[in-house]
Amino acid sequence: MSNNNINRRKSNAVKVGNVLIGGDNPIIVQSMTDTNTSDIEKTTEQIIALSKAGSEVVRVTVNDSDAIKAIPFIRDRLDKAGENIPIVGDFHFNGHMLLDKYQDDAVYLDKFRINPGNVGKKNKKDKNFTTMIDAACKLNKPVRIGVNWGSLDQELLASKLDINNQLKKPKSLDEVMCDAVITSALENASLAESIGLKKDQIIISCKLSKVNMLIDVYRKISEMCSYALHLGLTEAGSNERGIVYSSCALGPLLLDGIGDTIRVSLTTDIDGNRTKEVSVAKLILQSLGIRYFLPDVTSCPGCGRTSSDYFQKLAFDIDKHIKESMPVWKKDYPGVENLKISVMGCIVNGPGESKHADIGISLPGRGENPTAPVFIDGEKKVTLKGDNITNDFKKILIEYIENRYK
Ligand code: SF4
């Protein structure tokens, strides 16, 4: 089930390994490793973790000869592990040398990311860019022209600023910056086409770290071309900041139908958990009704009416139970990801919210009868009592799933 009220922008579909990005295809979730790519074991291990978390494409940095020489070995290990996730090589500064010299290794990549702000200066810029695009054409690989305002082509920006300064009413620096980001992406995409890359081998991204500017840039560029668009707020930060800023940046664009693939760029947790960015990206899509990845658990925040922490424990327990069960459920019960569950703290909103869910439970609040009505498909089916409410509810849940999705 998906949000049919969204009018997806028409874009060219691009084949990246076994995945299609753009066109009418689902919006793809991607991520990036933070291991040293030449460490074959650690990089493979992290790609597998990201893939298992739901990343459908993964990018690795290719910053030197050891990194590019590691790619065939990483691919081989992934294949042997049954992971056919496409690998994207991220090239900066020396990409032209690597892609010229190590094509036997580069062929194991499924896409190249080229940052036009980092390919060289003055006359070397077009020459180096051409070398990389030539390699992509020869190896039949798609390319993401990935512009980032942190590494924007400074000559282009300077020329835009010069022109702006001569205007009667000069634009703000932010406006000129947005304009330069868009120009860099579109001019380099045109250049790539003139070298031989096809329209359906090009994806564009224009990354900035300011939410409003990012939205503005993507809204504009989405009307100026039909290239598939990769969305992401760059350098979003960590924890709550990264999650909130990324959600606020991507949400309006996705609702506008803009974006064919997304990445949430979170600073990795102190515990080294890199997969959070994948969970957040999936939740953004799910919250907007664009794609569903796992059953949705609606739970109230709780308040003074909840008589104990039993309610919070139940909500967390059900959430955890679903996440842990999903690898099996996904195979055994196709469509289970669309299920809606509600876990509510008391009679105020409990019965009402539970009726909106496929299956819901309303716990007894302070001063209420110590019973928990369970609603199935909008109707009260059973009332749970006693000390075993959590397990009883889990049993009812699995029975419901078995009946509905087998
Ligand atoms: S449903 Fe009840 S417990 Fe939950 S927030 Fe509302 S009033 Fe509080």
Residues whose N, C-alpha, C, O or C-beta is under 5 A from the ligand:
A	BS01	SF4	C300 P301 G302 C303 R305 T306 M344 G345 C346 I347 V348 N349 G350
